[in-house]
Amino acid sequence: MTNPAARIGASGLDLDVVDHLLSTTRAVRKRLDMTRPVPVEVVMECLELAVQAPTGTNAETWRWIVVSDPEVRAGIAELYQNPTPPPVSPAPDVPDSAQQRRVVESAQYLSRHIHEVPMMVVPCVESAGGAAGWPPSIYPAVWSFMLALRSRGLGTTLTTVHLWRREDADRLLGLPQGFVQACLLPIAYFTGDDFRPARRRPIEEVVFANHWGTPIR
Ligand SMILES: Cc1cc2nc3c(=O)[nH]c(=O)nc-3n(C[C@H](O)[C@H](O)[C@H](O)COP(=O)(O)O)c2cc1C
């Protein structure tokens, strides 16, 4: 049955559904259910969606390592929990607010529990990139993957802490020369019903009109 109150965009898509997915895909750490197995098939379905994202020159320089093996997961967790230099401290330009303290506390929770996460995915990409380097050829797909996971009841957080020990991580996963690990996605079903949009800076503070610093409105 169609919902008469639905906001249908010019595209024909239900904007309530799309906007909700885009605005409530959160970094999930404390609400990861470590006891419930994650089927590889669901992860593959989400990766099929993720690789619809763009890459520079459409070269599809991405590779994805789906880590279900307990020993490999334990190896990654060990790197994550013993990084050099030490991890989670607020970036210097981040105000010391209650919200930031919650992020740090949540990140520390994930660090303590990462060895319990039932599934991990490591997005990798060719290190030779275009003018902007390699990140633009993997992060659009990483975000699509995170959205697809969320739509299927799976939570994750984009993490990078294990890359403080990048060489060990490359050795553990057998990365060939010419590829880099972009991040680590610890994946589990999330507990609870739903997520809310995050509090962000007012949009006028971060969007300019035509030149840096010119207010947009
Ligand atoms: C490049 C990048 C690196 C990140 N690294 C980590 C990390 O190592 N550990 C972690 O717990 N979260 C990490 N995060 C997650 C951020 O802390 C999180 O996205 C941010 O706090 C916003 O969370 P929210 O969307 O739930 O509001 C990273 C995010 C990005 C984009």
The ligand as an ORCA input file, in Angstrom:
! r2SCAN-3c Opt
* xyz 0 1
  C      38.926      8.988      8.604
  C      38.191      8.513      9.839
  C      38.901      7.807     10.799
  C      38.251      7.335     11.943
  N      38.937      6.556     12.832
  C      38.286      6.035     13.903
  C      38.947      5.116     14.771
  O      40.098      4.748     14.570
  N      38.248      4.634     15.845
  C      36.952      4.978     16.076
  O      36.355      4.489     17.052
  N      36.289      5.833     15.250
  C      36.919      6.354     14.178
  N      36.252      7.180     13.297
  C      34.816      7.442     13.517
  C      34.516      8.873     13.966
  O      34.925      9.052     15.288
  C      33.004      9.069     13.829
  O      32.663      8.926     12.481
  C      32.590     10.421     14.317
  O      32.754     10.483     15.710
  C      31.146     10.740     13.984
  O      30.321      9.777     14.545
  P      28.732      9.860     14.304
  O      28.506      9.778     12.841
  O      28.151      8.700     15.029
  O      28.253     11.179     14.830
  C      36.878      7.631     12.148
  C      36.150      8.325     11.171
  C      36.803      8.757     10.013
  C      35.999      9.481      8.961
*
